[in-house]
Amino acid sequence: MIAPRISIIVPAYNVGQYVGATMESLLNQRVAAYEILVFDDGSADHTLEVLRTYEQYSQVRLYSQQNKGVGPTRNRGVELATGDYIYFVDADDWLDAGFVEDMQARIIQHDNPDLILFSSESFADDSKRGTPLHHYRRGIEADRMTGLEAFPLLTTRGWLDAPVWIYLARRSFWLEAGLSFDNALYEDEDVIVPLLAAAESVVITDQLYYYHRIRAGSLTASDIMPRHVHGRENSLRHAISAISVIPRRERETRRFLRKRCRIFARKYLDVALAANRPIRRGLLLHAALATANIRLLRTIVSRLWAGRRLVSGATRLDSGSRDAG
């Protein structure tokens, strides 16, 4: 059997200090990836210069573009990829040397699944693989199930791990499902539910393959800014929509998604208040109604009052479809 072709997609922005180590981990696989599509996303540092030193490798395809953001860059990577499977890597992280070899074996063993989900750990900026700061452990081994069947197994701890670097997806499935990333922070959260809802064949392993660097200056680790508010607002909109994606017969999954929506509503409210940004009251009301939760509604009112953000109807608020959520 011909080995499944794995395309690795790497958006890179101002990571000149780290991207060389990331590329080494991708090129030092025991079995080579079919292609590595790496994008310099308008970096202002020496990222592009570092990446050019890897153009000599036949599987590396380097692209340079004006800054588009990580979401649109990943989408472009999917469009340009020619492999059977796509995998997203952040340009300051590490990949285990056995990743490609093991993924190919699992793809063959399980007859070309839509998704393979696995585990990762986070480590501090000042060490290659120091004491883990956080882990995304699946904690289970499973196969031959749909994404909806896998959902309860993946949420037993009360949350759903969403990062794109802990799953491998069949490219044709991704395209058929119409999946894409928004140009906003927390874009991984917006994809995970429709991804699982559409998957007909899922494989899950607890095997650890990915090491995620937590560093100062990264987008998600930086101080609260308007982009964080926009990201939380966007994720709340997706969380509301996600509830309707899941069939009503999947009661436990829908119950989890309502809880997730309530958490996202509080996170959006917290960052909007902290950043002193306009608050989409209509969106928060929509979340309270979608989750049928009076406690959330009370929380919204009390937090708005405590934050002195209870403004009159049209003041600093968008009107029309945007506020309708």
N, C-alpha and C positions, 0 to 999 in steps of 0.2 A: 504493500500500500504506500502511496505517495504521502510523505510527511505533510501534515497541515501547515500552511504558511501563516506565520504570525507577524503582523505589522505592529510596531511599537511607535506611538505618537507622543512627541515630547515638545510642548510649548516651553519656551525659555525667555525670560525677561529679567534682565539685571541680575543674573546669577553667575557672573564670571568667576567668582570665587569657588563655586561648587560644581558647575556643570561638567567640568572635566572628569571629576570623580564619578558623576552619574553616567557619563558616556562610557567610562571604563567598565562599569558594572554591566552595561548593556552589551558591550563588545566582548567581554570575558565570559560569556555564557558557554557552558559545556557543549551546547548545540546552538549554532548561530541563528538569530532571528532572521526571518525572510527579508525584512527591511526595517530601517529605523528612520522615521520621518521626524526631523527636528527643525523647529521653527524659531528663529530669532525674532521675537515679537517687538521690534523697535527698541531694543535695549540701548541705554545711554552709557553703559559701562563697556567692558571688554568681552562681553559674552560672545559676540559674533566672531571675534578674533580667535577665541578658544575653540569654538565650534568648527572653524575652517581647518583646524589641524586634524579634524577627523574625516574630512571629505575624501581622504585617500582610501578609506574602507569602502568596499563595493556595496555593502548593504545600507550605507548612510546616504540619506537624501536630505540635503540642507536647503532650507528656504529662509529668505530674509524678507521681512515685510514691515510696513508701518504698524504701530501698535494697534491691535484689535481687541486684546483681552484674551484670557485663557479659554473662555467658552467658545467664542467664534473660531479661535485657532484650533481647538480640538475638532470642531465641526469641519474645518477645512482639511484637517488631517484624515478624517473619515472619508471625505470625498476623494482625496488623492491616493489613499491606501489601495493596494492591489492584492493584499493577502486575504486569506480565508477568515482570519480572526483579527480583531483590533484590541489593543491594550494601551491605556493611557498612563504615562509616567510623568511625575513632576520633576523639573530639571535640577532639583537639589537633593534628590533622594537616591536610594540604593536598591538594586534588584538582586536577589539571590542568584548565584551562578547556575543553579539547576532549574530555573524557572521555565525557560523555553523547552528544554528536554522533557520535563515533567508534564507541562501543559500539552505538548504533542501526544504524549503517551495517554493522557486522560481523554483527549479528544477522540483518539482512535478507539480506546477501550469503551467509551460511552457513546459511540456512533454520532459524532458531530453535534454535541449539545448546543443549545442557544447560549448558555451561560455556564461558566465555571467560577465559583466563589471560593475565596481562600482568606488567609489571615495576614496581618501586618503588625508591626510595632513602630512606635515613634521614639526618636532619640534626640538628645540635646544637640544644639548647634556646635558645641565645642568638642564633640567626640564622633568617631566614625560609627561605632555601635556601642554606645555606653549603656548605662542603666536605662531600661525603657521608661519613658515618661507616661506612655499610654499605649494600650494595645487594642487592636481590632481583631479579636479572636472569635472565630465562628463557633468553636466548641462542639462541633458535630461533624459527622461524616455521612453523606447522603447522596443518592442519585436516583435517576428515573422518576422524577416528579416535575410537575409544572411549577411556575413561579408562585401561583396562588397557593399551591400545596406547601411550598417551601416557606411562605411568609410566616406562619405561626412558629416554625422552627427558628427562624432568624430573629424573632422578636421576643423570645422567652425572657430576656433580661430587661424588657421594658423599653428598648429602643431599637432602631434599625440602622446599622452601620452603612453609610452611604458613599464613602470615598470611591472614586473611580479606579483607584489603584488596588482595590481588593476584588476585582472581578475581570474576567476575560470574556469578550462577547463575540459571537459569530457576526461577521460584518453584514452578511445578507439579512440576518434577523434584525440587526440594528436599523438598517435602511427600511426594511418592510414595516417595522414598527413606528417609523417616523420619528425616531428619537434624535434630540439635539440639545445642546447646552445654551442657556441664555447668557448674555453678557452682563453677569452680575455675580457678586460674591455668593458663596454657598450654593453654586450651581449644581454641585453633586446631589444635594438633597432634592432638587427638583426633578431629577431623572430617575432616581432609584425606584419609586413606586410604579410609574408606567413601564419601566424596564421589567420588573418582576411580573406585573400584570399581563404583559404580552408574551412572556417566555413559556414555551411549551415543554422544554427539556432543560433541567437545571442539575448541576453537579455541585456539591458542597464539600469542602475539605477544611480541616483545621490547620493544615500545613502552612507554615510561615514562609512567605516568599518576599515580602516587601518591607523596606525600612524607610520610614518617613521622618525627615528632618524637621524639627521645630526650631525656627530661628527668628531672631529679632529682625524686624523690618519686612517680614512677609506680610501679604495683604491681610490674612486673617488674624495675625498676631499683633498688628499695629493698633494704635489708639482708635477709639470710635470716631468715625468720620461719616459724612453723608453717604458714601458708598456702602458702608455697613448697614445703614438704615435702608437704603434701596435694596440691598441684598436680602435683608430680613423681610421687607415688604413683599418682594418678589416670591420668596419661599413660602410666605403665608398664603399668597394667592394660589400657588401650586398645591399647597397642603389642603386648601379648601376644595380645589378641583379633584384632588386625588381620592377623596372620599367617594365621589360619584363614579370613579373609574372601576371600583371594586363591586362586583355583584352583591346584591342584598343578602344572598344566601351565605356569604362569607362573613358571618356575624362577628367572629373574633377579630378578623382582620379589620373590619370596619370600625370596631370598637377601639382597636389600637390606633387607627388613623385619626379618629376623632380626638383621642388623647394627644396625639402628635400635633394636630392642628391647634389645640389649646396651648401647648407648649410654645409653638411657633408664634402664636398671637402674643403671648407674654414677652417673648424675646423681642419681637418687633416693637412692642410698646416700650420695653426697657431701653432699647438703643435709641429710639426716637426721642424719648424724654432726655436721655443722657446727652444726646447730640443737639438738643434744642431744635428739633426739626418738626415740620408740620405733621400732624397725625391724621391718618385716614380713618376717621371714625366710622364711615360706612363699611370699610373693609373689616374693621374689628367687629362691628355688629353682624356682618355676614358670617364671620368665623363663629361667633356665639350662636347664631341660628343654625349653622351647619353642624355644630357639635351638640346642639340641644342642651346647652350648659348654662344655667342661670348663674353659677358661681363665676364663670368667666366674665359674664356681663357685669357682675358686681365688681370684679377685679378691674375691669376696664374703667368703669366710672371712678372707682376709688383712686386708681393710679393717675388718671387724668387730673382729678381734683388735687391730689397730693403734689403732682408735678406742675400745678397751675397752668395746665394746658387745655382746660375746658373752654374752648373758643366757640363763638357763635357760628351758625350754619355755614356761611360761605367764606369766613375769614381764613385765609391762608390754606384753603382746601381746594383740591381739584374738584371740578364738578363733572357730571355726566358719567360715562361708562367706567372711567378709572376708579372713581370712588364707589361705584356699584360693586366692584370686586368680581 
